[in-house]
Amino acid sequence: MTKFSPSDSALEGFRITRERPGTILAWSLVYFLGIMVIAMIMVTALGPDFIKFVQKGGLESGDAGAYGAVLRQHQVAFLAIIVISIFLLSVLMGGIYRLALRPSEKGIAHLRLGADELRLTVVNLALFSVGVLFLVLTFGAAKLGGPFGVLVSLALAVAMIWAGVRLLLATPMTFAEHRIAILDSWRLTKGHFWSLFGMTILAIIFYIMVWLLFSIISYATVAIAGGNEAISNPANLAPLAIVAFIATLMVQLLLPILQVVMIYSPLAEAYRELTGAPRG
């Protein structure tokens, strides 16, 4: 059986970040622009009713009934936004996999819009649908109540984790082999569940460490500048507050893309090690 190092794979995100800081920054800008486009589409597609719902604190209310009413009213718009969001993630994922597996392929910061990204979008939509199905079944079982409901919910949760890990390499395999490779991931990961599970946990822990470091630096910078009040009014910023404002903005730009890099780049390295493919 082919062996691979979960710790080495989990550290792949650090390697890419250390070796390609300019690329990471470029991806952050692309992500920011993508989110702005999605936000504009959301406001346009969902209309004034959704804006009123947000303004009234609907997103923070936790009211499942209110969420359900909004979803039912704007099903097509929400589905379109989900597809666009997954496409944006797939483009960024393609850049990560291209840098890790095919670095000789160029593009705008290794980002492209092509067949690889479309295949990744299809696979990500399929995996997203499976995940939603598992969540619906799990919450549905929980509503049964009693010991039976708890046992069924736990069984479904375990099954979801098991299936998720077994399908973990579907996206890097799809990218590397230029074809939809969902079931192929199931075969490739056979006998490697615990190694891949450990790699995923390590990657999440490493990202949390990065998040804490960035957060501490950001909070410290804001505190030195005089607190949140000092940077809340951009028109009257003092020099130190300007530095804090820029630092806070950079953190908000970098953290989402660092999360994507830290979580998905280990998958490319795990695929490379399990298939014996040479780096690059």
Sequence and secondary structure as in RCSB ss.txt:
>XXXX:A:sequence
MTKFSPSDSALEGFRITRERPGTILAWSLVYFLGIMVIAMIMVTALGPDFIKFVQKGGLESGDAGAYGAVLRQHQ
VAFLAIIVISIFLLSVLMGGIYRLALRPSEKGIAHLRLGADELRLTVVNLALFSVGVLFLVLTFGAAKLGGPFGV
LVSLALAVAMIWAGVRLLLATPMTFAEHRIAILDSWRLTKGHFWSLFGMTILAIIFYIMVWLLFSIISYATVAIA
GGNEAISNPANLAPLAIVAFIATLMVQLLLPILQVVMIYSPLAEAYRELTGAPRG
>XXXX:A:secstr
     HHHHHTHHHHHHHH HHHHHHHHHHHHHHHHHHHHHHHHHHHHHHHHHHHTTHHHH  HHHHHHHHHHTH
HHHHHHHHHHHHHHHHHHHHHHHHHH TT  SBTTB  SHHHHHHHHHHHHHHHHHHHHHHHHHHHHTT HHHHH
HHHHHHHHHHHHHHHHTTTHHHHHHHHTS  HHHHHHHTTT HHHHHHHHHHHHHHHHHHHHHHHHHHHHHHHHH
T HHHHS GGG  HHHHHHHHHHHHHHHHHHHHHHHHHHHHHHHHHHHHHT    
